Amino acid sequence: MFSKILIANRGEIACRVAATAKRMGISTVAVYSDADRHAKHVSVCDEAVYLGGSAPKDSYLKGDAIIAIAKETGVQAIHPGYGFLSENADFAQACQDAGIVFIGPSASAIRAMGGKSESKRLMEAASVPLIPGYHGDNQDADFLHAEADKIGYPLLIKASAGGGGKGMRVVENSADFDSLLESCRREAITSFGDDQVLIEKYALKPRHIEIQIFGDSYGNYVHLFERDCSVQRRHQKVLEEAPAPGVDISMREEMGAAAIEAARAVDYVGAGTVEFIVEQRGDAMNFYFMEMNTRLQVEHPVTEAITGVDLVEWQLQVAAGLPLPKTQDELVINGHAIEARICAENPDNGFLPATGTLFAYRKPEHSIFNVDEVRIDDGVREGDVISPFYDSMIAKLIVHAPTRKQALAKLDRALAQTRIVGLPTNVAFLRYILNTDSFSTPNLDTALIEREKDVLFDQHPIGFPTLAVTAIVQQLAAEATNQDADPFSQPTGFRAYSDYTRTFSLVYDEQPYIARISDWHNAAVLNSCTSKKDDKPSSFKFIIERDISLDNETDEAVDITTANQSEPLYNGEVSYSSEDTHSHTLWLDGKRIGAQSWVHDETVHVFTDAGRDRIMLIDIMTYIGEDGPAAGSLKSPMPGQVIAFKVAVGDTVKQGEPLAVIEAMKIEHTIIAPTDGVVVELLFSAGDLVADGDELLRIDIDADS
C-alpha cells in the first residue's frame, strides 16, 4: 500500500480523498491556487504546495507542475479526483512515464472511452446495447442530414468530445437539422476544440441511469448496482439516488452485465461509471449505452451508502496492485440513499451561478465522508468565499434509510435544517423537487423540472406575517444583547404612562410595507430589572400595511402616518422569545413557530420548517444621527472581474440603469443603479479584480438630476 499520495484537485473531493487516506494511514499532499490559499482542503492534508494562479489553466490543469511537485514531495501516487485532469489521458501517461501511479484507469482506457463516437463503436463490438444513431467519422453535413432522416425525429446532435451538457442540440424535424448542426459545431469547437459530432435517436421520456463498476489488474470485475440521475437542469445532475426506482432484479442484472462488458472491452482498472439512457415506453424500459466516465463520480456516496463500501479505499487498494476486496456475490443492496447537490446558484434566475461569502453556513447533525443516516461532503467552512474560478457546488447532502419514502423524509428534514446566508443557493429548490408528485411518486425522467416548474420556481413558503414578525424580532433581539438593565437604555425610550409605537419599513418581493409595533412588553428586560426567573414571553401589538406613500409619483412630500389608510394586511398580537439573535419562537395566530434568522446587508434571511425566504427591514431609528457611508455607494455583490463601466463620472443615472458589468464563473452580471443620482467617482477600472463587498462607484443621490 502507498505511504504518501498527492491529491491533484481541490474542494470537496480533495477533502473526501484525504479523509479516507487518513483512515488508512496514508499521508497526503495538497496543491492549491491563489484563490485556495486558505481553503479547507489545504488544511486537512498533511502537506500543501502552491501550484499557481486562480484560473484552472494556471493551476489545477498544469499537469507538468503537479508531477514536479509529486517528485519533490516523494509521493508514490496521484489521485486526480474528478474534473480537471481526472480524464486526461496525456496526464495519466505522464504520471506513468514519471514512475508515479495514476489512481485511475490506464491512458489507453481513458482515450478509448473519451470520445463518444469511438466508445460507441467499441460498445457495438462488445454487444452493449446502443440507441439507434450514427457514430462514424464521416462529418459531411449532407451525409449527416441524410443519416438523420433515416434515424427519424426527434433526435440528438452531440459533440463527440462533449460533456457537462455542452455541445448538444435536440432536432425536432428535418428542416431544422442544418442550422442546429452548425450551432452544435460552433459550441463544440469553443468548448472542446473538436467539432466532430454524432447523431442518435431521442429517447421517449428518457431516464439517466448509471452503473458503478470496478476492475482490478487481475481481470476481475464487479458492478455495485445502479444510480438514478434523471433529475437534471441544463443537462447537469441535481439529485441522485440508489437503487433506481422501478428497476427490477432482471433489469439490474442485465445493465450490470452490460456495464462490465463495457469495462472489459478496454481492460479497465479502477472505478468507473457506465451511463445509460433508459427509454420508457408504457411499462417497458429499454436501456442504451450513453458514455463511460473513467473516474469517480460526484454521486458516488449513494453507492457507498447502499453497499457499505468505501469506493476511495477500493481505488487506493486496486491502484496499489491489490485485487478487488469483494466478489459480485458478496455485494448486496441495503436500503435507499439519495444525494442532493447544494450549489451556489439562483434557480429563479435560470440557475445563474452565484459567488460570494458564506456569511452563515449551518448544517444538520451529520457524519463527514462516512456512511451514516445523514452525511455531508463539503470542502468549505463558514466565512469561506465561493469564487468565480471553480464549480458552484457548495456541498453534497446524502441520506440513507431502509426505504425510499423514509429517505425522502430524512432528506427533506436535513435540507430544512441547512442554513446558508451570503449568496443564493438551491437548497429551497431541492426541497420543492422532493415534494413534487413526479419525484415522490416516482415518475422520473430528465424533463421532470420543466414538467413541475409551476411548483418549483418563485415560491414563498413562509407566510408574510411570519416573515415580517421574524425580521422585527431579529432586530429586537440584536438590540437586547447590546443594552443593560437601565430602562432608559431601552430602544423604546422609557415612558411612564403613554403608549409607545415603533415603525419599521419593510420591502418584500419588491413591494414596500410599513409595520408598527405598540404596547410592547419586553419580558427579558423586565425580568432582568426585577430579578424574576419566569419564562413569560415578550409580546407586542402588530400592524402591517402597504406603504402607499411610495406610490406617489410627484415630488410632494407625503406623511406616512396619514397616507396608509387602507385596510391593514395584518392586525394582531404577537408573542415571542429569543434564545439568541438567531433563534426565535413565535406565537402567531394561535400557532407556535420556530424560526431562525440572519441579517446580511439589511436583508433578513428567515428559516422555518416550512422553508426559507428573505425580507428587507429598515429601522429608521438606527439611522438617526448616524454618519455612515454615502447612501449612494454601490458595492460588488460577488468576487469577479470588472468587464466594463457603463457610466462615467458626471453622468446622470436613473434607477434601474446599468452601471457596470462584472464577470464571475464565466458569466456576465450587470450591476444596476439602486436609485436616481449623479456618478461622482469610479473606484475601479475595466479589467480589475474585485472582492465581494468592494465598493465599485459612488452616486450622489442629492444632486440635481
Secondary structure by P-SEA (a helix, b strand, c coil): cccbbbbccccaaaaaaaaaaaaacbbbbbbbccccccccccccccbbbbbccccccccccaaaaaaaaaaaacccbbbbccccccccaaaaaaaaaaccccccccaaaaaaaccaaaaaaaaaaaccccccccccccccaaaaaaaaaaacccbbbbcccccccccbbbbccccaaaaaaaaaaaaaaaccccccccccccccbbbbbbbbbbbcccbbbbbcbbbbccccccccccccccccccccaaaaaaaaaaaaaaaaaaccccbbbbbbbbbbcccbbbbbbccccccccccaaaaaaacccaaaaaaaaaaaccccccccccccccbbbbbbbbccccccccccbbbbcccccccccccccccccbbbbcccccccccccccccccbbbbbbcccaaaaaaaaaaaaaaccccccccaaaaaaaaaaccccccccccccccccccccccccccccaaaaaaaaaaaaaaaaaaacccccccccccccccbbbbbbbbbbcccbbbbbbbcccccaaaaaaaacccccccccbbbbbbbccccccccccccccccccccccccbbbbbbccccccccccccccbbbbbbbbbcccbbbbbcccccbbbbbbccccccccccccccbbbbccccccccccccccccccccccccccccccbbbbbbbccbbbbcccccccccccccccccccccccccc
